[in-house]
Amino acid sequence: MKTSPYSLRRRLLFAILGSSLLVWVVGLIMISVFSWRIHLHTIDETLRETGRLMISATADFHKSGSFPEQALPPLPAAADPRQQRRNHMQYQIVFDGTVISKSRNAPTTPFIQEAEDRAFFDIPRQHTTNRNISGRHTNWWRVFVVKNRDGRFEVHVAQLRPSLFRYFLASSKHVLMLALALLLLLSILGWWAIRRLLVPLEHTASLLAQKSPHDLTPIPRTGLSEELSSVVHSLNLLLDRLDRALHTERRFTADAAHELRTPLAALRVQAQLLERQHPQLAEPIEKLYRDIDRCTALLEQLLLLARLDPLNPNDVDALPREHLALAPWLENIRQQCLPASDVPQGATITVHGDADLKIDIHPEMMGTALRNLLDNALRYGARHVELRVERDVDTVRLLVADDGPGVTADHHAQLTQRFFRILGSGQSGSGLGLSIVQRIVELHQGKIEFGKGLNGGGLGVTLVLPQF
């Protein structure tokens, strides 16, 4: 099952914000509950002190049995209804179960019937007779009752108490904007911190992206975290094993090709002696010559690849260059290709380009690349081949185009693979020619492109080289 890649930076940011939001919500609830308890304790203390003061202020009534008028004047009415709803404290003075004095918004009946002395009571708001007292945002009366010594005289002090949920909403709305601002600040700081902390990971990824079969040096571990350093250490071990395996393969290829040169040369000499001794075997011996020549060419190409592979295309000093004129050099390559024995009769090679154009290249390697391209074109049925030079702003394009059968676009990406040959071509070969061409172009820090050849047919191979 294929899974799509995900962003570690985004996941870390969401994890930090999610956990911070969770902690923020839990903290807000805990603070609200704690402040709710403090609020209740404050209400109780206020009611207790108010009740004690009022029972002390009516001491004359206890002795004389009469209550002077306006001894405890009612609280003034508020002009703003919202301010009136916030004025939640009310009182009643009760004598023998009858309210003889009260605050303006207190009910006319006692808050508590037959109450205990110095006790607190909670009364639902629907038990009050005055609906304007309760308001929309309160649920309970918190009542404190204090009595004189004989118990006939009572002071009821009440405070409207909101529900826990409504108190939570009322208290949280004051800090909500600040909390959201802090959450936004945390998001910005978290994004910045994660971005800074992931810089070594991105740098390591860029170093890995630059690795190639020609550069398998270890990645430096300085300045890395312990977790990333262990990963880089494992990658360096893998790069080291891969480097040893590639060196072993190249050494084996070079040694095998070198050791096979002498037996093939000796085999050709024996074939020549056999031909002289038995002229009637000329035809099968000629086939033997072709097979020996094919093996010799394969060995030469393997040796060339073994010499080219260790070179690093990013190292400018790895490939010595010469500043030479292209026109005479290309004409020399054309003359080298035409006398070959396997060139079809009547085949032609023409060169087109700027006679004054010069370029910095390795003449022998680039000559090998162009000869391989011309040899492939003529071998696979082309009657006419053009070697064209085009100059762009900062590149030079060497185009080899032919009028042969061509190659379908589906096979273009496979042409430079080693030992790849198109089935049904009817031609012998090793499948290494275009691999060598691509490697030489890479060493010149260029690239190879495939397209149509002459007159919309055939094959066109373009070598794009930088112009230093």
C-alpha positions as CSV (number, residue, x, y, z in Angstrom):
1,M,0.0,0.0,0.0
2,K,1.5,3.3,-1.1
3,T,1.4,6.1,1.4
4,S,1.9,9.8,0.5
5,P,4.8,11.7,2.1
6,Y,3.9,14.0,5.0
7,S,5.5,17.2,6.3
8,L,7.4,16.7,9.6
9,R,7.4,20.5,10.2
10,R,3.6,20.7,9.8
11,R,3.1,17.7,12.1
12,L,5.4,19.2,14.8
13,L,3.6,22.5,14.5
14,F,0.2,20.9,14.8
15,A,1.3,18.8,17.7
16,I,2.6,21.8,19.6
17,L,-0.5,23.9,18.9
18,G,-2.8,21.0,19.7
19,S,-1.2,20.2,23.0
20,S,-0.9,23.9,23.9
21,L,-4.6,24.4,23.1
22,L,-5.5,21.4,25.2
23,V,-3.4,22.7,28.1
24,W,-4.9,26.1,27.6
25,V,-8.5,24.8,27.8
26,V,-7.7,22.6,30.8
27,G,-5.9,25.5,32.5
28,L,-8.8,27.9,31.8
29,I,-11.3,25.5,33.3
30,M,-9.1,24.9,36.4
31,I,-8.6,28.6,36.9
32,S,-12.4,29.3,36.5
33,V,-13.2,26.5,39.0
34,F,-10.6,27.9,41.4
35,S,-11.8,31.5,41.0
36,W,-15.4,30.2,41.4
37,R,-14.5,28.8,44.8
38,I,-12.8,32.0,45.8
39,H,-15.9,33.9,44.6
40,L,-18.2,31.7,46.8
41,H,-15.9,32.2,49.8
42,T,-15.9,35.9,49.2
43,I,-19.7,36.0,49.0
44,D,-20.0,34.0,52.3
45,E,-17.6,36.3,54.1
46,T,-19.4,39.4,52.8
47,L,-22.7,38.0,53.9
48,R,-21.4,37.0,57.3
49,E,-19.9,40.4,58.0
50,T,-22.9,42.3,56.7
51,G,-25.3,40.2,58.8
52,R,-23.2,40.8,62.0
53,L,-23.0,44.5,61.3
54,M,-26.8,44.7,60.8
55,I,-27.6,42.6,63.9
56,S,-25.4,44.9,65.9
57,A,-26.9,48.1,64.4
58,T,-30.4,47.0,65.5
59,A,-29.4,46.4,69.2
60,D,-31.8,49.2,70.4
61,F,-34.7,47.3,68.9
62,H,-33.8,44.2,70.9
63,K,-34.1,46.2,74.2
64,S,-37.1,48.5,73.4
65,G,-39.1,46.1,71.3
66,S,-39.7,48.9,68.7
67,F,-38.0,49.4,65.4
68,P,-37.5,53.1,64.4
69,E,-38.6,54.0,60.9
70,Q,-35.9,54.3,58.3
71,A,-33.4,53.0,60.8
72,L,-32.0,50.9,57.9
73,P,-32.9,52.8,54.7
74,P,-33.3,50.9,51.5
75,L,-30.6,50.8,48.9
76,P,-31.0,53.5,46.3
77,A,-32.4,52.4,42.9
78,A,-30.2,52.4,39.9
79,A,-31.2,54.3,36.9
80,D,-29.6,51.7,34.5
81,P,-31.5,48.4,34.5
82,R,-28.2,46.6,33.9
83,Q,-26.7,48.3,36.9
84,Q,-29.8,47.3,38.9
85,R,-29.2,43.7,38.0
86,R,-25.6,43.9,39.1
87,N,-26.7,45.2,42.5
88,H,-27.2,41.7,43.8
89,M,-27.0,42.1,47.6
90,Q,-30.4,42.4,49.5
91,Y,-31.4,42.2,53.1
92,Q,-34.5,41.5,55.3
93,I,-35.2,42.2,58.9
94,V,-37.6,39.6,60.2
95,F,-39.5,39.7,63.5
96,D,-41.5,36.7,64.5
97,G,-41.6,35.4,60.9
98,T,-42.7,38.8,59.5
99,V,-40.5,41.1,57.3
100,I,-40.6,44.5,59.1
101,S,-37.8,46.1,56.9
102,K,-36.0,45.2,53.7
103,S,-34.0,46.5,50.9
104,R,-35.7,47.9,47.8
105,N,-35.5,44.7,45.7
106,A,-35.8,42.1,48.4
107,P,-39.0,40.0,48.5
108,T,-41.7,40.7,51.0
109,T,-41.6,37.2,52.5
110,P,-38.6,35.9,54.4
111,F,-35.9,34.3,52.4
112,I,-35.8,31.4,54.8
113,Q,-38.6,30.2,57.1
114,E,-37.6,28.8,60.5
115,A,-33.9,29.2,59.7
116,E,-31.0,28.2,62.0
117,D,-28.9,30.9,63.5
118,R,-25.6,31.9,61.7
119,A,-26.2,29.4,58.9
120,F,-25.9,29.7,55.1
121,F,-28.7,28.6,52.7
122,D,-29.0,28.2,48.9
123,I,-32.4,29.1,47.4
124,P,-33.3,28.6,43.7
125,R,-34.3,31.8,42.0
126,Q,-37.8,30.5,41.2
127,H,-38.6,30.5,44.9
128,T,-38.4,34.3,45.1
129,T,-41.5,36.3,44.6
130,N,-39.8,39.2,42.8
131,R,-38.8,38.1,39.3
132,N,-36.8,41.3,38.7
133,I,-34.4,40.4,41.5
134,S,-33.2,37.1,40.0
135,G,-32.4,38.5,36.6
136,R,-31.6,36.3,33.5
137,H,-28.1,35.5,34.4
138,T,-28.5,34.1,38.0
139,N,-29.8,30.9,39.4
140,W,-29.4,30.9,43.2
141,W,-29.8,33.1,46.3
142,R,-27.0,32.7,48.8
143,V,-28.6,33.6,52.1
144,F,-27.0,34.1,55.6
145,V,-29.3,34.3,58.6
146,V,-28.3,35.7,62.0
147,K,-30.6,35.9,65.1
148,N,-30.6,37.7,68.4
149,R,-30.4,35.8,71.7
150,D,-34.1,35.0,72.0
151,G,-34.4,34.1,68.3
152,R,-37.4,36.3,67.5
153,F,-35.3,38.9,65.7
154,E,-33.6,37.8,62.5
155,V,-31.5,39.5,59.8
156,H,-31.4,37.8,56.4
157,V,-28.7,38.9,54.0
158,A,-28.8,37.5,50.5
159,Q,-26.6,37.6,47.4
160,L,-27.5,36.5,43.9
161,R,-25.1,33.8,42.9
162,P,-24.6,32.8,39.2
163,S,-24.3,29.2,38.1
164,L,-20.9,27.7,37.6
165,F,-21.4,27.5,33.8
166,R,-22.6,31.1,33.5
167,Y,-19.8,32.2,35.8
168,F,-17.3,30.4,33.6
169,L,-18.6,32.2,30.5
170,A,-18.6,35.5,32.2
171,S,-15.0,35.1,33.5
172,S,-13.6,33.5,30.4
173,K,-14.7,36.2,28.0
174,H,-12.4,38.7,29.6
175,V,-9.3,36.6,29.0
176,L,-10.4,34.9,25.8
177,M,-8.9,37.6,23.4
178,L,-5.7,37.6,25.4
179,A,-5.5,33.8,25.3
180,L,-6.1,33.8,21.6
181,A,-3.4,36.4,21.1
182,L,-1.0,34.3,23.1
183,L,-2.0,31.2,21.1
184,L,-1.2,33.1,17.9
185,L,2.1,34.2,19.3
186,L,2.9,30.6,20.3
187,S,2.1,29.5,16.7
188,I,4.5,32.0,15.3
189,L,7.2,31.2,17.8
190,G,6.7,27.5,17.3
191,W,6.9,27.7,13.5
192,W,10.1,29.8,13.8
193,A,11.6,27.4,16.3
194,I,10.7,24.3,14.3
195,R,12.1,25.9,11.1
196,R,15.4,26.7,12.9
197,L,15.7,23.3,14.5
198,L,15.1,21.5,11.2
199,V,17.8,23.4,9.3
200,P,20.4,20.7,10.0
201,L,18.0,18.1,8.7
202,E,17.4,20.0,5.5
203,H,21.2,20.6,5.1
204,T,21.8,16.9,5.5
205,A,19.1,16.1,2.9
206,S,20.8,18.5,0.5
207,L,24.2,16.8,1.0
208,L,22.5,13.4,0.4
209,A,20.9,14.8,-2.8
210,Q,24.4,15.7,-4.1
211,K,25.7,12.2,-3.7
212,S,26.3,10.1,-6.8
213,P,28.1,6.9,-7.7
214,H,31.2,9.1,-8.2
215,D,31.0,10.9,-4.9
216,L,30.3,8.6,-1.9
217,T,32.3,10.4,0.7
218,P,30.9,10.4,4.3
219,I,28.6,13.2,5.3
220,P,30.0,15.4,8.1
221,R,28.3,15.0,11.5
222,T,29.5,18.2,13.2
223,G,26.8,20.4,14.6
224,L,24.1,17.7,14.4
225,S,21.8,16.5,17.1
226,E,22.3,13.1,18.7
227,E,19.2,11.7,16.9
228,L,20.2,13.0,13.5
229,S,23.9,12.1,14.1
230,S,23.0,8.4,14.5
231,V,21.0,8.5,11.3
232,V,23.9,10.1,9.4
233,H,26.3,7.6,10.9
234,S,24.2,4.7,9.5
235,L,24.0,6.4,6.1
236,N,27.8,6.9,6.1
237,L,28.2,3.2,6.8
238,L,25.9,2.5,3.9
239,L,27.8,4.9,1.6
240,D,31.1,3.2,2.6
241,R,29.8,-0.3,1.7
242,L,28.4,1.0,-1.6
243,D,31.7,2.7,-2.4
244,R,33.6,-0.5,-1.8
245,A,31.2,-2.4,-3.9
246,L,31.5,0.0,-6.8
247,H,35.3,0.0,-6.6
248,T,35.3,-3.7,-6.6
249,E,33.1,-3.8,-9.7
250,R,35.2,-1.3,-11.6
251,R,38.4,-3.1,-10.6
252,F,37.0,-6.4,-11.8
253,T,35.8,-4.9,-15.1
254,A,39.2,-3.3,-15.8
255,D,41.2,-6.4,-14.7
256,A,39.0,-8.7,-16.7
257,A,39.1,-6.6,-19.9
258,H,42.9,-6.2,-19.6
259,E,43.5,-9.9,-19.0
260,L,41.3,-10.8,-22.0
261,R,43.2,-8.6,-24.4
262,T,46.1,-11.0,-24.7
263,P,44.1,-14.2,-25.3
264,L,42.0,-12.4,-28.0
265,A,45.1,-11.2,-29.8
266,A,46.6,-14.7,-29.6
267,L,43.3,-16.1,-30.9
268,R,43.4,-13.8,-33.9
269,V,46.9,-14.8,-34.7
270,Q,46.0,-18.5,-34.6
271,A,43.0,-17.7,-36.9
272,Q,45.4,-16.1,-39.4
273,L,47.7,-19.1,-39.3
274,L,44.7,-21.4,-39.7
275,E,43.5,-19.4,-42.8
276,R,47.0,-19.7,-44.4
277,Q,47.1,-23.5,-43.8
278,H,43.5,-24.1,-44.9
279,P,42.4,-21.6,-47.5
280,Q,39.2,-23.6,-48.0
281,L,38.1,-22.5,-44.5
282,A,38.2,-18.8,-45.4
283,E,34.4,-18.2,-44.9
284,P,34.1,-19.6,-41.4
285,I,37.4,-18.0,-40.4
286,E,36.1,-14.6,-41.6
287,K,33.1,-15.1,-39.2
288,L,35.6,-15.9,-36.5
289,Y,37.4,-12.7,-37.3
290,R,34.2,-10.7,-36.8
291,D,33.5,-12.3,-33.5
292,I,37.0,-11.7,-32.3
293,D,36.8,-8.0,-33.4
294,R,33.4,-7.7,-31.6
295,C,34.9,-9.1,-28.4
296,T,37.9,-6.8,-28.7
297,A,35.7,-3.7,-29.3
298,L,33.6,-4.7,-26.2
299,L,36.8,-5.0,-24.1
300,E,38.0,-1.6,-25.3
301,Q,34.7,0.0,-24.4
302,L,34.7,-1.7,-21.0
303,L,38.2,-0.4,-20.3
304,L,37.1,3.0,-21.4
305,L,34.2,2.9,-19.0
306,A,36.4,1.7,-16.2
307,R,38.7,4.7,-16.7
308,L,35.8,7.2,-16.9
309,D,33.7,6.0,-14.0
310,P,36.0,7.1,-11.1
311,L,36.1,10.7,-12.5
312,N,33.9,13.2,-10.8
313,P,32.0,15.5,-13.2
314,N,31.8,18.2,-10.5
315,D,35.6,18.4,-10.3
316,V,36.8,20.8,-13.0
317,D,40.4,19.5,-12.7
318,A,39.4,15.9,-13.2
319,L,39.2,16.5,-17.0
320,P,42.0,18.4,-18.7
321,R,40.6,20.6,-21.5
322,E,41.9,22.2,-24.7
323,H,40.7,25.4,-26.3
324,L,40.3,24.4,-30.0
325,A,38.5,25.3,-33.1
326,L,35.6,23.0,-33.9
327,A,35.5,23.1,-37.7
328,P,38.9,21.3,-38.4
329,W,38.4,19.0,-35.5
330,L,35.0,17.9,-36.7
331,E,36.3,17.4,-40.2
332,N,39.0,15.2,-38.9
333,I,36.4,13.0,-37.1
334,R,34.4,12.8,-40.3
335,Q,37.3,11.5,-42.2
336,Q,38.1,8.9,-39.6
337,C,34.6,7.5,-39.7
338,L,34.1,7.2,-43.5
339,P,36.9,4.7,-44.3
340,A,35.6,2.2,-41.8
341,S,34.9,-1.3,-43.3
342,D,31.3,-1.5,-42.0
343,V,30.1,1.8,-43.4
344,P,27.4,1.2,-46.1
345,Q,28.3,2.0,-49.7
346,G,27.2,5.5,-50.7
347,A,26.8,6.8,-47.1
348,T,27.8,10.4,-46.5
349,I,28.6,12.5,-43.5
350,T,28.4,16.3,-43.8
351,V,29.5,18.9,-41.2
352,H,27.7,22.3,-40.7
353,G,28.7,25.0,-38.3
354,D,30.5,28.2,-37.5
355,A,34.0,28.0,-38.8
356,D,35.3,30.4,-36.1
357,L,33.6,28.7,-33.2
358,K,36.0,27.5,-30.4
359,I,35.2,25.4,-27.3
360,D,37.0,24.0,-24.3
361,I,36.8,20.2,-24.4
362,H,38.9,17.1,-24.0
363,P,39.5,16.3,-27.7
364,E,40.1,12.6,-27.4
365,M,37.1,11.8,-25.2
366,M,34.7,14.0,-27.1
367,G,36.1,12.6,-30.3
368,T,35.3,9.1,-29.0
369,A,31.7,10.2,-28.2
370,L,31.1,11.7,-31.7
371,R,32.6,8.6,-33.4
372,N,30.3,6.3,-31.4
373,L,27.3,8.4,-32.5
374,L,28.4,8.4,-36.2
375,D,29.2,4.7,-36.0
376,N,25.7,3.9,-34.6
377,A,24.0,6.0,-37.2
378,L,25.8,4.4,-40.1
379,R,25.6,0.9,-38.7
380,Y,21.8,1.0,-38.2
381,G,21.0,1.9,-41.8
382,A,21.5,5.7,-42.2
383,R,22.4,6.8,-45.7
384,H,23.2,10.3,-44.8
385,V,24.4,11.8,-41.5
386,E,24.7,15.5,-40.5
387,L,27.1,16.7,-37.9
388,R,25.8,20.2,-37.0
389,V,27.2,22.8,-34.5
390,E,24.8,25.4,-33.0
391,R,25.8,28.1,-30.5
392,D,23.4,29.5,-27.9
393,V,24.1,32.2,-25.3
394,D,26.2,30.0,-22.9
395,T,26.1,26.6,-24.5
396,V,27.3,24.8,-27.6
397,R,25.1,22.1,-29.2
398,L,26.6,19.3,-31.2
399,L,23.9,17.5,-33.2
400,V,24.3,14.2,-34.9
401,A,21.2,13.6,-37.1
402,D,20.6,10.7,-39.5
403,D,17.9,9.5,-41.9
404,G,17.8,5.9,-40.6
405,P,14.9,4.0,-39.2
406,G,15.1,5.9,-35.9
407,V,14.0,5.0,-32.4
408,T,10.6,5.4,-30.9
409,A,10.2,8.0,-28.1
410,D,9.5,5.2,-25.6
411,H,13.0,3.9,-25.9
412,H,14.8,7.3,-25.6
413,A,15.2,7.0,-21.8
414,Q,16.7,3.5,-22.2
415,L,19.3,4.3,-24.9
416,T,22.0,5.3,-22.4
417,Q,21.6,2.2,-20.3
418,R,24.5,-0.1,-20.4
419,F,24.1,-3.3,-22.6
420,F,20.6,-2.1,-23.8
421,R,20.0,-2.9,-27.4
422,I,16.7,-2.6,-29.4
423,L,15.4,-6.0,-30.5
424,G,15.0,-6.6,-34.1
425,S,17.6,-4.2,-35.3
426,G,19.6,-6.9,-37.0
427,Q,22.9,-5.4,-36.0
428,S,25.6,-6.7,-33.6
429,G,26.8,-4.5,-30.8
430,S,27.5,-4.4,-27.1
431,G,25.0,-1.7,-26.1
432,L,27.8,0.4,-24.4
433,G,28.3,3.1,-27.1
434,L,25.7,5.6,-25.9
435,S,26.6,4.8,-22.2
436,I,30.1,6.0,-23.0
437,V,28.8,9.0,-24.8
438,Q,26.6,10.0,-21.9
439,R,29.5,9.5,-19.4
440,I,31.8,11.7,-21.5
441,V,29.2,14.4,-21.8
442,E,28.6,14.3,-18.0
443,L,32.4,14.8,-17.4
444,H,32.1,17.9,-19.6
445,Q,29.3,19.1,-17.3
446,G,26.8,18.8,-20.2
447,K,23.8,16.7,-21.1
448,I,22.5,14.5,-23.9
449,E,19.2,14.9,-25.6
450,F,17.3,12.6,-28.1
451,G,14.8,13.7,-30.8
452,K,14.0,13.4,-34.5
453,G,16.6,13.2,-37.1
454,L,16.7,14.4,-40.7
455,N,13.4,15.2,-42.5
456,G,11.3,14.3,-39.4
457,G,12.7,10.8,-39.3
458,G,15.7,8.9,-38.1
459,L,17.3,9.8,-34.8
460,G,18.9,13.0,-33.6
461,V,21.3,13.1,-30.7
462,T,22.3,16.4,-29.3
463,L,25.3,17.0,-27.0
464,V,24.7,20.2,-25.0
465,L,28.0,21.5,-23.6
466,P,28.7,24.6,-21.5
467,Q,30.7,27.3,-23.1
468,F,33.3,28.4,-20.6
